[in-house]
Amino acid sequence: MLLRPLLSCAARALRREGPASLASGPGPRGAQRWAWPRDKDRENDKEKKSVICVEGNIASGKTTCLEFFSNTADIEVFMEPVAKWRNVRGHNPLGLMYRDACRWGLTLQTYVQLTMLNQHTRPQTSPVRLMERSIHSARYIFVENLYRRSTWMQFTTSTKSGSSKEAFSPSRPLFW
């Protein structure tokens, strides 16, 4: 069952509680049990919403998995906007990157991060948001790969501008 981990994670997010074995409260002999890891504000704030990012290799079934949840009432689904990456004012940056990654790789990944930022900052309308990849994938997976393939100058200048790591961290990353 490939969907079982995602179903389990989404169900916990909807219930706003962790597994029974991780619940807070007195344990054996009055010892405090470990609580489900979450921010103190989250514990008391029932309006807090969860963001689950589905990460995985290219063509590993992330989109198919998210399509399964796309008609669920309490879950909003954001898939990678690949159509946008294939048509920017009549140009195909995704195709250009596959033809010449050293020249077009960072250009594409910059645009990918912009489109992902737009998704991450949209107002959340459901208790659970499922996203295909997080904003960090572009930086820590794809741009890192460009660096290893020797586009050093582009990489060093793009990473000095600051970090969005804390601002857009998902509630629960899920690696597919």
SVG drawing of the C-alpha trace seen along z (x, -y; Angstrom):
<svg xmlns="http://www.w3.org/2000/svg" viewBox="-16 -39 48 41">
<polyline fill="none" stroke="black" stroke-width="0.4" points="0.0,0.0 1.8,-3.1 -0.9,-5.5 -0.9,-4.1 1.8,-6.5 0.1,-9.5 -3.3,-8.5 -2.1,-8.1 -0.3,-11.4 -3.3,-13.2 -5.7,-11.6 -3.5,-12.6 -3.3,-16.2 -7.1,-16.3 -7.6,-14.9 -4.9,-17.3 -3.4,-14.5 -0.5,-12.1 -0.6,-8.4 -1.9,-7.2 1.6,-6.0 2.9,-9.6 0.1,-11.4 1.0,-13.7 -0.1,-13.0 1.1,-10.9 2.8,-7.6 3.6,-4.6 4.4,-5.4 3.4,-9.1 6.2,-9.8 5.4,-12.3 5.2,-10.7 6.8,-12.3 4.3,-14.6 3.8,-14.7 6.3,-17.2 4.6,-20.4 4.8,-24.1 3.2,-25.1 0.9,-27.5 -0.3,-24.6 -1.4,-22.6 -3.9,-25.2 -4.8,-26.7 -7.5,-24.6 -7.5,-26.9 -3.9,-26.0 -3.6,-24.2 -1.2,-21.5 0.9,-21.6 2.1,-18.2 4.7,-18.3 5.1,-15.1 8.7,-14.8 10.1,-12.1 12.0,-11.3 10.8,-12.5 8.0,-10.2 7.7,-8.3 3.9,-8.8 3.6,-12.0 1.0,-13.5 -1.0,-10.3 -1.0,-10.1 -2.2,-13.7 -4.9,-13.2 -6.3,-10.6 -6.9,-13.3 -7.9,-16.1 -11.7,-15.6 -11.5,-15.3 -13.4,-18.1 -11.0,-18.8 -7.8,-18.6 -6.6,-21.1 -4.1,-19.9 -1.4,-21.8 0.5,-20.0 3.7,-21.2 2.7,-23.9 4.6,-22.1 2.5,-23.9 3.8,-27.2 7.4,-25.9 6.8,-24.8 5.4,-28.1 6.8,-31.5 5.7,-34.0 6.1,-31.4 9.4,-30.0 9.9,-26.6 12.4,-26.9 11.9,-23.3 12.8,-22.1 15.8,-24.5 17.1,-23.2 17.0,-19.6 18.9,-20.6 21.6,-22.7 21.4,-22.3 24.6,-24.4 23.1,-27.4 19.4,-27.1 19.3,-25.1 19.5,-27.9 17.2,-30.1 14.5,-27.3 15.1,-26.7 14.7,-30.4 11.4,-30.4 10.4,-27.1 11.0,-28.7 8.9,-31.7 6.0,-29.5 6.4,-27.4 6.5,-30.6 3.2,-31.6 1.7,-28.3 3.1,-28.4 1.8,-31.9 -1.7,-31.4 -4.3,-31.6 -5.1,-28.1 -8.8,-27.3 -8.8,-23.7 -7.4,-22.1 -4.8,-20.2 -2.8,-21.3 -1.0,-18.7 1.7,-20.0 3.8,-18.3 7.3,-19.2 8.2,-21.9 9.9,-25.2 13.1,-23.7 13.3,-21.0 14.5,-23.5 17.3,-24.8 18.4,-21.7 17.9,-19.0 17.9,-20.5 20.1,-23.5 22.5,-21.4 22.7,-19.0 23.5,-21.9 26.3,-22.8 27.7,-19.3 27.6,-19.4 29.9,-22.4 27.7,-25.5 29.6,-26.9 29.3,-30.7 25.6,-30.6 25.1,-28.5 27.2,-30.7 25.5,-33.9 22.0,-32.5 22.5,-31.1 23.8,-34.3 20.5,-36.2 19.1,-34.6 17.0,-31.7 13.4,-30.9 13.9,-27.6 12.1,-28.6 9.4,-30.7 8.0,-28.0 8.7,-24.8 6.0,-22.2 4.2,-20.8 5.0,-17.3 7.3,-16.5 6.5,-13.2 9.2,-11.5 7.6,-9.3"/>
</svg>
